[in-house]
């Protein structure tokens, strides 16, 4: 069982940066692929970034590639999302997700993730 808890959201001006963190309890964290999603009001949940168990493999959606960076620290059971050059359209609730995985597998669909955090609000003002 893995229980993610996000933190680090807030209000930032366009062009600014935020760093989201997700601490996940449970002994199997290092066996999990991890991801960040977001959901804006009236929109579907959107995949942003994923990272493999080892951290060696990452993948980003086109909407955040080059601006956001996902990283993990298995010793601290933590995954981060560094967000730079934020835009008003980045405003959403951001979710951390986890699932058990094998090898260097990564996953892009929300339905592939079993464990979810409660979300943290990110608001980017223009």
C-alpha positions as CSV (number, residue, x, y, z in Angstrom):
1,X,0.0,0.0,0.0
2,X,1.3,3.5,-0.9
3,X,-0.3,6.7,0.2
4,X,0.9,9.8,-1.6
5,X,0.6,13.3,0.0
6,X,1.3,16.4,-2.1
7,X,2.6,19.7,-0.9
8,X,4.1,22.9,-2.4
9,X,1.2,24.4,-4.3
10,X,0.3,28.0,-4.1
11,X,-0.2,31.3,-5.9
12,X,2.6,32.5,-8.3
13,X,2.8,35.1,-11.0
14,X,3.3,34.1,-14.6
15,X,6.9,33.4,-15.4
16,X,7.5,32.2,-11.8
17,X,8.4,28.8,-10.4
18,X,7.1,26.3,-7.9
19,X,8.4,23.0,-6.7
20,X,5.8,20.4,-5.8
21,X,6.7,17.5,-3.5
22,X,4.9,14.2,-2.9
23,X,5.8,12.0,0.1
24,X,4.5,8.5,-0.2
25,X,4.2,6.2,2.8
26,X,4.8,2.5,2.4
27,X,7.6,0.1,2.0
28,X,7.1,-0.4,-1.7
29,X,7.8,3.2,-2.8
30,X,11.0,2.2,-4.6
31,X,9.1,-0.4,-6.6
32,X,6.7,2.2,-7.9
33,X,6.5,4.2,-11.1
34,X,5.4,7.7,-10.2
35,X,3.6,10.5,-12.1
36,X,2.2,13.9,-11.9
37,X,-1.2,14.8,-13.3
38,X,-3.3,17.9,-13.1
39,X,-7.0,18.8,-13.4
40,X,-8.4,22.2,-14.2
41,X,-12.1,23.1,-13.5
42,X,-14.3,21.6,-16.2
43,X,-11.4,19.7,-17.8
44,X,-10.3,16.1,-17.8
45,X,-7.3,15.0,-15.7
46,X,-4.1,15.6,-17.7
47,X,-0.9,13.6,-17.7
48,X,2.2,15.7,-17.1
49,X,5.2,13.6,-16.3
50,X,6.3,10.2,-15.2
51,X,9.4,8.6,-13.8
52,X,10.5,5.0,-13.5
53,X,11.4,3.1,-10.3
54,X,15.1,3.9,-10.6
55,X,14.6,7.5,-11.8
56,X,16.6,6.8,-15.0
57,X,13.6,7.0,-17.3
58,X,11.3,10.0,-17.5
59,X,8.7,11.3,-20.0
60,X,6.8,14.5,-20.3
61,X,3.7,15.8,-22.0
62,X,4.3,18.3,-24.8
63,X,2.5,20.9,-22.7
64,X,5.2,20.9,-20.0
65,X,8.3,19.6,-21.7
66,X,11.2,21.9,-21.2
67,X,9.5,23.7,-18.4
68,X,8.8,21.0,-15.8
69,X,11.2,18.4,-14.3
70,X,10.2,15.3,-12.4
71,X,12.7,13.7,-10.0
72,X,12.6,11.2,-7.1
73,X,14.5,10.3,-4.0
74,X,13.8,6.7,-3.1
75,X,15.7,7.1,0.2
76,X,13.2,9.8,1.2
77,X,10.1,8.2,-0.5
78,X,9.7,11.5,-2.3
79,X,8.9,12.7,-5.8
80,X,9.2,16.3,-6.9
81,X,7.9,18.3,-9.8
82,X,10.0,21.5,-10.5
83,X,7.8,23.9,-12.5
84,X,9.4,26.8,-14.2
85,X,8.1,29.5,-16.6
86,X,4.6,29.0,-15.3
87,X,1.7,30.2,-17.3
88,X,-1.9,31.1,-16.3
89,X,-3.0,27.9,-18.2
90,X,-1.0,25.9,-15.7
91,X,-3.6,26.7,-13.1
92,X,-5.1,23.4,-11.8
93,X,-5.1,20.9,-9.0
94,X,-1.9,18.8,-9.2
95,X,-1.9,15.2,-8.2
96,X,0.8,12.7,-7.5
97,X,0.2,9.1,-8.5
98,X,1.9,5.8,-7.9
99,X,1.7,2.2,-9.1
100,X,3.8,-0.9,-8.7
101,X,6.0,-1.5,-11.7
102,X,8.7,-3.7,-13.0
103,X,12.1,-2.6,-14.5
104,X,12.1,0.7,-16.2
105,X,8.4,0.8,-17.1
106,X,6.6,4.1,-17.2
107,X,2.9,4.8,-17.6
108,X,0.9,7.7,-19.0
109,X,-2.8,6.9,-18.4
110,X,-4.5,7.9,-15.1
111,X,-6.3,4.5,-15.1
112,X,-2.9,2.8,-14.9
113,X,-2.2,4.3,-11.4
114,X,-3.6,2.7,-8.3
115,X,-2.6,5.2,-5.7
116,X,-3.4,8.9,-5.7
117,X,-2.8,11.9,-3.4
118,X,-5.4,14.4,-2.5
119,X,-4.0,17.1,-4.7
120,X,-2.5,20.5,-4.3
121,X,-3.8,23.7,-5.9
122,X,-1.5,25.7,-8.2
123,X,-2.7,29.1,-9.3
124,X,-0.8,31.2,-11.8
125,X,-1.8,34.8,-12.1
126,X,-1.3,36.9,-15.3
